[in-house]
Amino acid sequence: MGLPFHYVDLRAFCYATEDEDRVRDALRTVLPPDAAIEAAEGEGHHGDPIVILSARVERSAEIDAIFDRLRESIDIDRVREELDERLDGNNAVYVGLDKQAAARGEIALGEGITLRAKVEAYPAKRETALENAREALR
């Protein structure tokens, strides 16, 4: 039985001063081995080039594996306690992960990688989504 998430998206920005392969490797620290990472060209605030790297995981076994790794690595109780602030109006939970730690093969709360998990909730109400996400993060 999979966790109550429709999908998990991961996204990281690769700035002109960073090595794109290193940022891809950072994403792979969190992702299943065969997950495809897409790249889109963007532009920074001052016109500098940015590559936006992203991946979506939809298979329940892979979503479960991502959350198993998170439970092993981060303070999942903190994430669960902060769910009210982490859940957006579309019933998606956001968790920021440290891109530098991920580049070293570690998973830690921080900045640089955004994990967005769309919570299954029937009916699609905030309270139902919060309850489902709290239960999933035990």
PAKE-556384 format. One record per residue (C-alpha): residue number from 1; x, y, z. Coordinates in pm, 1 decimal, always signed. Layout:
% residues N
    n      east     north        up
  NUM         X         Y         Z
...
END
This chain:
% residues 138
    n      east     north        up
    1      +0.0      +0.0      +0.0
    2    +157.2    +325.1    -112.9
    3    +163.6    +657.2     +62.5
    4    -123.3    +897.2     -14.3
    5     +60.5   +1106.7    -273.7
    6     -30.8   +1143.5    -641.1
    7    +327.4   +1236.3    -731.8
    8    +647.4   +1392.1    -603.5
    9    +824.0   +1668.5    -794.1
   10   +1183.2   +1767.8    -728.1
   11   +1334.9   +2087.5    -864.2
   12   +1669.5   +2261.2    -838.0
   13   +1816.0   +2564.3   -1008.3
   14   +2161.6   +2536.8   -1158.5
   15   +2322.3   +2879.2   -1164.7
   16   +2595.6   +2984.1   -1407.6
   17   +2856.1   +2936.4   -1133.4
   18   +2752.7   +2574.8   -1070.7
   19   +2833.9   +2250.0   -1249.0
   20   +2510.7   +2113.3   -1398.0
   21   +2624.0   +1750.5   -1355.7
   22   +2686.1   +1814.6    -985.7
   23   +2336.1   +1958.5    -943.1
   24   +2191.1   +1657.9   -1131.0
   25   +2381.8   +1430.1    -893.5
   26   +2234.7   +1622.6    -599.5
   27   +1883.0   +1552.1    -730.8
   28   +1973.8   +1185.5    -783.1
   29   +2059.1   +1162.1    -411.8
   30   +1683.9   +1192.6    -345.1
   31   +1542.3   +1035.9    -663.5
   32   +1503.7    +670.3    -760.7
   33   +1796.5    +557.2    -981.5
   34   +1603.4    +548.6   -1311.5
   35   +1413.9    +877.4   -1268.5
   36   +1441.0   +1110.0   -1567.0
   37   +1564.1   +1461.8   -1497.8
   38   +1446.1   +1731.2   -1735.4
   39   +1627.2   +2057.9   -1800.6
   40   +1476.9   +2392.0   -1898.2
   41   +1666.2   +2709.8   -1976.4
   42   +1585.6   +3012.9   -1768.4
   43   +1718.9   +3355.3   -1690.5
   44   +1814.5   +3498.8   -1354.7
   45   +1720.4   +3833.8   -1207.7
   46   +2020.9   +4000.9   -1369.6
   47   +1994.6   +3818.5   -1701.7
   48   +2233.7   +3539.6   -1609.8
   49   +2151.6   +3193.8   -1747.2
   50   +1989.5   +2939.2   -1516.6
   51   +1910.9   +2576.2   -1590.4
   52   +1603.6   +2448.5   -1407.7
   53   +1637.2   +2077.0   -1338.7
   54   +1323.5   +1886.3   -1245.8
   55   +1187.9   +1535.0   -1208.9
   56    +848.1   +1386.1   -1133.9
   57    +798.6   +1050.9    -963.9
   58    +452.0    +895.5    -994.7
   59    +493.3    +525.8    -915.4
   60    +388.9    +452.0    -558.7
   61    +686.1    +224.1    -482.8
   62    +925.6    +502.1    -587.2
   63    +734.7    +762.8    -384.9
   64    +754.0    +529.4     -84.6
   65   +1130.5    +491.0    -140.0
   66   +1178.2    +870.7    -145.6
   67    +989.9    +909.7    +182.7
   68   +1177.7    +617.0    +338.0
   69   +1503.6    +799.4    +259.3
   70   +1363.2   +1123.3    +401.7
   71   +1259.1    +947.3    +724.1
   72   +1613.3    +806.7    +759.2
   73   +1781.8   +1141.0    +695.1
   74   +1579.8   +1438.2    +815.7
   75   +1373.6   +1537.2   +1117.8
   76   +1045.2   +1403.0    +980.9
   77    +869.2   +1493.4   +1307.5
   78    +956.1   +1857.9   +1241.3
   79    +812.6   +1834.2    +889.2
   80    +495.0   +1675.2   +1026.7
   81    +464.1   +1946.9   +1295.4
   82    +503.3   +2217.2   +1026.8
   83    +253.6   +2062.9    +782.8
   84      +4.6   +2345.3    +823.6
   85    +267.1   +2588.0    +688.1
   86    +406.1   +2342.4    +433.8
   87     +72.4   +2254.4    +269.1
   88     -36.1   +2492.1      -7.9
   89    -384.5   +2570.0    -139.6
   90    -358.8   +2284.9    -391.3
   91    -290.7   +2025.3    -119.9
   92     +78.0   +1990.4    -202.3
   93    +338.5   +1956.9     +72.9
   94    +668.2   +2141.7     +25.4
   95    +998.8   +2040.5    +179.5
   96   +1321.3   +2229.8    +115.5
   97   +1633.6   +2016.2     +96.6
   98   +1995.4   +2125.9    +117.7
   99   +2146.3   +2116.5    -232.8
  100   +2506.7   +2120.4    -105.0
  101   +2442.7   +1826.0    +129.5
  102   +2270.4   +1636.3    -153.9
  103   +2572.8   +1698.3    -376.9
  104   +2774.6   +1513.7    -108.1
  105   +2522.5   +1226.4    -115.1
  106   +2340.9   +1331.5    +203.8
  107   +1980.9   +1440.6    +256.5
  108   +1917.7   +1732.9    +491.2
  109   +1655.6   +2002.0    +537.6
  110   +1766.1   +2328.9    +383.8
  111   +1755.5   +2519.8     +58.2
  112   +1836.9   +2454.6    -303.3
  113   +1614.6   +2156.4    -380.2
  114   +1237.5   +2184.5    -358.7
  115   +1039.3   +1867.3    -300.2
  116    +667.5   +1902.2    -373.0
  117    +439.3   +1609.4    -289.7
  118     +78.0   +1628.3    -409.6
  119    -139.2   +1478.1    -135.6
  120    -429.2   +1248.3    -223.1
  121    -738.2   +1374.4     -44.9
  122   -1097.0   +1267.9    -109.8
  123   -1275.2   +1500.3     -77.8
  124    -999.2   +1741.4    -180.6
  125   -1021.0   +1952.0    +131.5
  126    -730.9   +2097.8    +325.1
  127    -816.2   +1915.0    +649.7
  128    -836.4   +1580.2    +471.0
  129    -501.3   +1646.2    +301.0
  130    -340.0   +1747.2    +632.2
  131    -468.7   +1432.1    +800.8
  132    -345.3   +1210.2    +514.5
  133      -4.3   +1378.5    +506.3
  134     +36.5   +1355.1    +886.2
  135     -41.5    +985.4    +873.9
  136    +196.7    +930.1    +580.7
  137    +484.9   +1099.9    +761.8
  138    +474.8    +872.0   +1068.8
END
